Amino acid sequence: MPLKTISSFEQELRDIRHQIHSNPELGFQEEGTSALVAEKLEQWGYEVHRGIAKTGVVGVLRNGDSQKSIGIRADMDALPIDEATGKPWSSKKPGVMHACGHDGHTTVLLGAAKYLAETRKFNGTVNLIFQPAEEGAGGGEVMVKEGLFDRFPCDVLFGLHNMPGYPLGHFCFKPGAFMASMDHYRVTVTGRGGHGAMPHLAIDPVVAAASITMALQSIVSRNVKAGEAAVISVGAINAGSAFNIIPNSAVMELSVRALSPDVRKLLDQRIREIVHLQAESFNAEAKIEHVGGTPVTMNAPKETEYAADVARKLFGADKVDYGVEPLMGSEDFAYMLEAKPEGCYFFVGAGEDAISVHNPGYDFNDDILVPSAAMWGALVEDYLK
């Protein structure tokens, strides 16, 4: 059984996780992490492919004569945050830390890799995908564009994320929209600078930006169908340098989320209309730049139910939560599921009182290393019977 076997080398997994945590690397800079992953995979007999999306690694293990294949993905990058956990394995790099648990995700997949290499109780091909740059840099999209699934065909595809706030060790699934799309817009409002005492001789971009901010809030409440989820947040407005000067321009940064591709399109349309018309009403001009985005993370019903059933068999029905609420956070595994829809992304509970991800005090819960790795082992063995 995966649980028993992987438990026998739990301390090795904890040590690996702490090593990765102590040496965090930002997106597309995961040189040390990639080297560690590749070294371990080669040591265990995998065919190792490096340099995919710059620092990505894929390990391939074949056994038997079946043509079936399965892909499992883990992310490797850290975040630009100063760590405040005080743990012995805290980050050695000021301003960079594993605040989302990618150190744990990488370790979990390595744990499954070791187990599968030692036991080989499957018939087919296993593709273990170690992805760089999940945190906003689009590493998943780059891997797909570089021919990930052409080079490493997968009949089905799976990924997981640890999730504070969910019961410890619970496996959480939902078919359909599981995590939101994310779109980052930059809006530059240009007016005409002037003296703060003579605003009639200027065109104030700050007032226009303020009006745009308020008008944008009407989109979700008045254009999106009740019952559909969407979020538009203006995270920053930067303008001016002195209290008595009306600046020439103001720059706005928008975060936009949706759980439906159709709603995502609607938000884009209405944002562009409102921004331009609001700016025009103040005699200002507006330029909209779509800085980047991520699709909706969409789980296939068949593969989601299948993975949940494997989890029920392995851990018991009381450890599986099916039909959980979707999250408005985004995940660039969505790019892989767009290219390979026969797949599923799910959560593993890190504890209901655990500190949230993206927090300086967060640390991956080592108690879920073995169960998560065992889930991967069981999923591979069941699918590649």
Secondary structure as UniProt FT lines:
FT   HELIX           2..7
FT   TURN            8..9
FT   HELIX           10..22
FT   TURN            27..28
FT   HELIX           31..43
FT   TURN            44..45
FT   STRAND          47..52
FT   TURN            53..55
FT   STRAND          56..63
FT   STRAND          69..75
FT   TURN            88..89
FT   TURN            94..95
FT   HELIX           102..119
FT   STRAND          124..131
FT   HELIX           139..145
FT   TURN            146..147
FT   HELIX           148..151
FT   STRAND          156..163
FT   TURN            164..165
FT   TURN            168..169
FT   STRAND          171..173
FT   STRAND          176..179
FT   STRAND          181..190
FT   STRAND          194..195
FT   TURN            196..197
FT   HELIX           199..201
FT   HELIX           205..222
FT   TURN            226..227
FT   STRAND          230..239
FT   TURN            243..244
FT   STRAND          245..246
FT   STRAND          249..258
FT   HELIX           261..281
FT   TURN            282..283
FT   STRAND          285..294
FT   STRAND          297..299
FT   HELIX           301..315
FT   HELIX           317..319
FT   STRAND          320..322
FT   HELIX           333..339
FT   STRAND          343..349
FT   TURN            352..353
FT   TURN            357..358
FT   TURN            360..361
FT   HELIX           366..368
FT   HELIX           369..383
//
